[in-house]
Amino acid sequence: MSVDDPEPLEETIAVLSDPETVARLGASDAELARGESVTVDELAKAMAHRSSSGSSDHR
């Protein structure tokens, strides 16, 4: 980390200061630990479907 570029540290502090974001990160880590993941192709298909359906749910 460069002292000339504090932005990454500021972003980390912002994330860790938001309890909801920290909870979502913890839930994501738990899903990965249980083997709950998708392939790149599955993700691309889901994102294409999401954008074509006009969904604005960003959870």
N, C-alpha and C positions, 0 to 999 in steps of 0.2 A: 504494500500500500504506500502510495506516495504522499508525503506531507504537502506536496504542491496541489494535490487533488483530494480534498476532504469529502467529496460527494459520495463515494461508496460507503464511508463510515457514517455519514449523515443518513443515508438510505437505510443502513442496518439499524441505526438508532430509531428511526421512524417505524420500521417494521416491528422491532422488539418493544416499542412503546405502545403498540396497538394490540390489546388483549384478543380481539376477534381474529386478527391476522395470525397471531401466535397460536391460537387454538386451531385455526384452519391448517396451519403448517404441521402441528402435532397430529391432527387427524390424517393428513396426507402421509406423514411418515408411518403412521400405524397401518394405513392401507398398503403401503409398499412392503412393510414387514410381513403382512399377511399374504403377500403375493398378488394383491389386487392392482393390476396395472393393465395398460392397453398398449398395443403396438402402434407404431407411427402410422401405419395404414388405417387402423381403427380410429385413431385420433383425427386423422385427415377426413375420414368419412363422416365422423360425428360433427366436426367443425363445418364441413360443407353442408350437411343437413341443417345444422343450427342457423347458418347464414341464409340458407334458402327459405327457411321457415320464418325468418324475421324475428327470431327470439331475441329478447333483450335481457334474459336472465343470465347474469354473469357469475353464478356460483360455482 
